């Protein structure tokens, strides 16, 4: 039995080390390439990880001895059959992030076969400029699935922290579609059902009541769209769209690099917001803050949120001056060096200290914590 175990162990080492180790293993006298039992797995892994080796490292591409070469669609199909879901996500992430396999994003069928997740969303935002026609439509659907999932995770926390728990037993008097009690409205109007015409005649609408009375606050969110801020851009857009739906808040969303773009009129659809973002480029924070100041209607009831790594591309004194104007106007000024669930913020620490000394709240926080912070301020 010992030789069989040795051959199995060598087969595993061959799979781990790759085809470049085959000649050395054959010299052991026990391993034979014709008996290699992991050929399919090996070809799948080599399709991705052989990209690590190039002629600059002393490797030369040679004619293979295996089956015909894999294509990206066939590779995706095979990894889904042979690996668990978590492993598939790791392979897809490395294909995009490490080996720049943009075919995954520019081929409609390949894109649609991928698992919608945060990594895929970020790559779509990075490479959407290369997408054309039907691929863009497919990309938007993926973005929508991921964004909807993020929104569902956050909506309840925002609702509870800012507006208060919804009382579904007490009839409300804030007559808006957001508070419409659909089930009660149908139940109370069942007696008015017209069987001949198969329709309801609604005599009266019923609404949920909120424990907390609406207290209109203005939230201005100004977001740096440089490449290092991608996670924060995504969460800022989703949070802004949730705030937008709350009657207690008036929300503005501004995205900037060296130009400033006001996306406040698109907040009903965060997918539209994200597909408008152009990641990368320079950074002019002072200009964005100056524009944000034009949105102030009632500074004492305004929460001004700057989401940025504070790496200003222009003279930084102007950024400080604009920040001081916002604070002196009476706004609650929150500077977020990161808004995501990772908390790994890389930012200009000196600028953060200066802004903190001025009276700004400077932090890297999660979306949940942002909702709680805003809730405390407006209550």
N, C-alpha and C positions, 0 to 999 in steps of 0.2 A: 504493500500500500504506500510505502514511503515515496517511491518514484512518482506515483500519481499525485500525491500531495505537493511534491516539488514542482511538478509541471503546472498544477493549478496556481501555486504561489507565483511562479514565473510568468504565467499568463496575466495575473493581476498586476505584477510589476511592469509588464509590457504595456498594459492598458494605462497605468499611471504615468509611465515615463514617455510614452509616445513612440512613434515609428523610428525616431532617431536612435533609440536604444536597442533596436532589433538586432543589429549586427553584433553588439556586445553580448546580448543574451544568448544568441545562437552559439557563441563561443563557449558557453557553459557545458555544452554536450548534452544537456537535458531538454532545453527549449528548442522547438522547431516552429518556424513561422507558419507552416502548413497546418499545424495543430492549434493555432491561435483561436480561442473560442469566443473572443469578444470583438469580432470584426465589425459588426454593425455599430456597436457602441463606440468603437475606436474611430470609425469614419465620421460619426456625428460630432464627436468631441474635437477631432482634428479639423473639421470644417470651420469651427470657431477658433480654436486655440492655436492652430498653425499660423494664424495671422500675427502671432507674437514673434515669429521668426522671419527674418528677411535676409537678403543678401548682405546687408550691412553688418549682420551678426555672423557672417560666414556660412550661411545656409543657402543652398541653391535648390530651386524647385526641380524635381525630377519626375519622370513618368511614373505614375502609380501602378500598383499591381492589383488594386481592388476593383470594385464595381465602378460604373460610370459616375462622374462627379455629381455631388449633390447640388441642388439649387436652393435658394432661400426658402421657397414654399415647401419643397420636399423635406428640408432640414427641420422646419417648424413642425411639419406633420409628424416626423419621426420622434422628435423630442417629446411631443405630447403623448405619444404611445408608450415610450420607454421610461419616462421619468415622472415622479409625482409633481403636482401643481407648483409647490414651493420651489423645487429645483428648476422647473421650466421658467418661472419668473426670474430666477437668478441668471439663467443662461440668456434670456431675452435682454435683461438689464445690462449684462456685460457686452452683449452684441452691439447694443446701442451706445452705451457710455464709454466703453473701453476700445472697441474696434470699429466704431463709426459705421456700422452696417445700415446705411440710410435706405437701402432697398426695403427694409422693414416698414418704412414710412412712406415710400413713394410708389409702392405697388398696392393697389386697392385691395386685392384678395388677401395679400399677406397682412396688410394692416388690419383688416377685419377679422383675421384669424387670431390676433394677439389678445392677451388678457388685459382688459381695461384696468389700469391701476395708476398710482401717482407717478411712477417712473415713466410710464408710457405717455402720460399727460405732459410731463415736463419735456420729453423729447419731441412731442408734436409741436409744442410751443417754440422749441428751438429751431426745428426744421420746416415749419409750416410754409416758409417762403419758397421752398422747393416743390411744394405740392401744387398740383394742378387738377382742374376739372372734378371728376367724381371722387378723387382721392381726398380733396378738401371736405367734401360732404361726409365721407366716412370718418375723417378725422374729427369733425365737429360732433358726430354722434358719440364717438369715444370720449371726447372731452365732456360732453353732456352727462354721460353715465358716471364718470368719475366725480364731476362737480356735484351732481345730485346726491351722490353717496356722501361726500364731504358735508354738504348742506344739511342732510338729514342728521348727521352726527352732531352738528353744532346748533341747529335751530332751537331745540328744546332748552339748551343752556342759555341761549340769548333771550328767549321768551321769558324764562324764569327769572334771570338776573336783571333784566331791564324793565319789562312790563309787569312782571309778577305772575303768579300762577293763575291760570284761567279757571274761573268758577263756572262749571257747566250746569249747575243746578239753579243759579240765579239768573233771571231774565235780565238782559242788558239793554242799555239805552244808547250805546254808541253804534249807530246804524251804518256799518260798513260791511263790505263783502268779506273782509277778513274775520269779522265776528259773527257772520251768519250761522245760525244753528240749523243746519240743513235737515237733520232728523226730526227735530221738534217742529219745524215749519211744515214738513210733510205730514207728520202725525196729526197736528192740529187742523190741517186742511183736508184730511181724508174725506170728511163729510161733504166736501165740495167737488168730489170727483165726478166728472161728466162721462158716464159709461158710453153713451152714444158717440161722442166725439173723441173718446179715449184721451182725455186730458184733465189736468188739475186746474181749478180756478183758485188762485191764491188770494185770499181775502186779507191775510195779515202775515207779515214776516216776523220771525223770532230771532233774537241775537243772544250770543254769549255775553256774559259780563266779566270785565277784568277787575280784579281786586284793587289794583292801583289805578287811580285816575290818570288820564293822559296828561303829560307835562312836556310840551314840545321843546325838545332840545335839537340843536343843529350839530351834526357831526361832519367835519371836513377831513377826509382821508387823502393824504398826498403821498404817492408811492413812487419810489425810485425803481425804475425798470431795468437797471443794469443787470448783467448776467448773474452776478453773485447773489442777487435778491430774488431769484426765481420762486422759491418756496413762499416767500413773503408776499410776492405779487399775487400768487394763486389764492392764498388764504385771505389777503386783503380784499380781493375781488369778491370772493364768496361771502365774507363777513359784511361787506358793503351792501350786497344784494339782500342779505337777511335784514340788516338795519333798515333798508329802503322800504321793506314791507311793514314795518312797525309804525303805527299811527303816532307813537310817542316821539318819533325822531324824524328829522329832515336830514337826508344824507347826501353828501357830495363826494364823488370820487375823482381824483385827479392823478394821472400817470405822467411821469416826466423822465426825460434824459437831458439833452440840451434843448429840447422843445417841451412844451407843456400841452397836454391833451386832457380836456375835461370830458369824462365819460359818464357824468351824472345822469344823462338822459338815456343811458343804456342799462341802468341798474336792474331793470326787471328781468334781464337775461345775462347772468354772469358769463355764459359761454361766449356771447357776443363781445363782452368786455375782454376776455382773455384772448380771443382770436384777433383783437385789435392791438394787443401788446407787441411791441418790437423790442425784444430783449437785446441788451448790449448798447454800445455807443458811449458817448460822453455823459457827464453828470453836471447839471447846473441847479443845485439845490436852492440857492437864493432866489432864482427866477421863479421856481415853483412855489416857494413860500410867499413871494410877492403876489403871485396870482391867487393863491389861497386866501390871502387877506381880502381880496375883492369879494369873496363869498361870505364874509362876516356880516350878518344882519343884526344879531344881538350877541355881542361878544361874551357877555356875562353868562349866557346860556349856550355857549359853544364849546365843544370838545374838538380841538385841532390835533390831528394825529399825523405825524411825519414818520413814514416807514422808509428807513435808509441806513446804509452803512456809514453815512456821514463823510464819505470820501468825495469832497467837493472838488470839481474840476476847474473852478474859477476862484478868485481871491476869497478866502474863507471869512474875512471880516464882514463881507456883505451878508453871508449866511447868518452870522451872529446878530447883525443889525436887524435883519428881517425877523429872526426868532424873538428878539427882545421886543419888537413892535407887537408881535402876536401876544406875548405874555403881558405886556403893559396894557394892552387893550382889554384885558380881563378874561381871556380865554383860558381854559384848562389845556395846557400844551403837553402832549405825550409824544415822546420820541421813541420809536420802536426800532432797535437795531436788528431785530428779527421777529417775525410773526409766523411761527410754525410749531410743530410738535417735536422738533429735534433740539432746539435751544442752542445750536452751535453757531453763535454769532461772531463774525469777524468784522470789526468796525474800527473807526478812528477813535481811539480811547481818549485822546486829548480833547477832541471836539466834544465828545460825550460829557466829559468833566466840566468843560466851559458852559455847555447848555444846562447841565444840572445845577451849577452855581447860579445861573440866571433865574432858576425857578422851574425849569422843565422837569417833567418826570421822564427819566431815561431808563429803558429796560428792554430785555429780550424776553417775550412772554408767549404763551400759547393762546390760540383763539378763545378758548374757554376763559382764561384769565383776563383777556381783554373785555369780554362780555361782563364779567364780574366787576372789573374796575369801573366800567362805564355805568353799570347799575348802581354802584356806591355813590358815584358822582351825582347822578341825576336824582337820587333819592334823598 
